[in-house]
């Protein structure tokens, strides 16, 4: 095994990708994991690379307030996590 030292941002991005992959693979409810990405974003000093994922909780809140059905919100969220996991 080869170990490499990563800076805070690269480590947070890698952890976010792995978390997204875990959520997708386990078919867990993505709505229960929104704060995971927010936490990583904060710990990485609000890095630009995780900006679109660190605010997922806020995005879901706005979608709910606008009357979006939970099923559509979940589908949108799964798509976003798929993008992150593939990146």
C-alpha positions as CSV (number, residue, x, y, z in Angstrom):
1,X,0.0,0.0,0.0
2,X,1.3,3.4,-0.9
3,X,0.3,6.3,1.4
4,X,0.3,9.9,0.3
5,X,-0.1,13.1,2.3
6,X,-3.1,15.1,1.0
7,X,-3.9,18.7,1.8
8,X,-7.1,19.4,3.6
9,X,-9.2,20.2,0.5
10,X,-8.1,17.1,-1.5
11,X,-8.8,14.9,1.5
12,X,-12.2,16.4,2.0
13,X,-13.1,16.0,-1.6
14,X,-11.9,12.4,-1.5
15,X,-14.0,11.7,1.6
16,X,-17.0,13.3,0.1
17,X,-16.7,11.1,-3.0
18,X,-16.4,8.0,-0.9
19,X,-19.4,9.1,1.3
20,X,-21.5,9.6,-1.9
21,X,-20.4,6.2,-3.2
22,X,-21.4,4.5,0.2
23,X,-24.8,6.2,0.2
24,X,-25.5,5.1,-3.4
25,X,-24.2,1.6,-2.8
26,X,-26.2,1.1,0.3
27,X,-29.4,2.6,-1.1
28,X,-29.6,4.7,2.1
29,X,-32.0,7.6,2.2
30,X,-29.8,10.5,0.9
31,X,-31.9,13.0,2.9
32,X,-30.5,11.6,6.1
33,X,-26.9,12.3,5.1
34,X,-27.0,16.0,4.0
35,X,-25.1,17.2,7.0
36,X,-22.2,14.8,6.2
37,X,-21.3,16.9,3.2
38,X,-21.8,20.2,5.0
39,X,-19.5,19.0,7.7
40,X,-16.8,18.1,5.2
41,X,-17.2,21.5,3.5
42,X,-16.8,23.4,6.7
43,X,-13.8,21.3,7.8
44,X,-12.2,22.1,4.4
45,X,-12.6,25.8,5.1
46,X,-15.6,26.2,2.8
47,X,-13.5,25.1,-0.2
48,X,-14.8,25.9,-3.7
49,X,-14.6,22.2,-4.7
50,X,-17.3,21.2,-2.2
51,X,-19.5,24.3,-2.4
52,X,-22.2,22.6,-4.4
53,X,-22.4,19.8,-1.9
54,X,-21.9,21.7,1.3
55,X,-25.2,23.5,0.8
56,X,-27.3,20.5,0.0
57,X,-29.3,20.8,3.2
58,X,-30.2,24.4,2.3
59,X,-31.1,23.4,-1.2
60,X,-33.4,20.7,0.1
61,X,-35.0,23.1,2.5
62,X,-35.7,25.6,-0.3
63,X,-37.1,22.9,-2.5
64,X,-39.5,21.8,0.3
65,X,-40.6,25.3,0.9
66,X,-41.3,25.7,-2.8
67,X,-43.6,22.6,-2.7
68,X,-41.4,20.1,-4.5
69,X,-42.5,16.5,-3.8
70,X,-40.1,14.5,-1.6
71,X,-39.7,11.9,-4.4
72,X,-38.4,14.6,-6.8
73,X,-36.1,16.0,-4.2
74,X,-34.7,12.5,-3.5
75,X,-34.2,11.8,-7.2
76,X,-32.4,15.2,-7.7
77,X,-30.2,14.4,-4.7
78,X,-29.3,11.0,-5.9
79,X,-28.3,12.5,-9.2
80,X,-26.1,15.0,-7.5
81,X,-24.5,12.3,-5.4
82,X,-24.0,10.2,-8.5
83,X,-22.1,13.1,-10.1
84,X,-19.9,13.5,-7.0
85,X,-19.3,9.8,-6.7
86,X,-18.2,9.6,-10.4
87,X,-16.0,12.6,-10.2
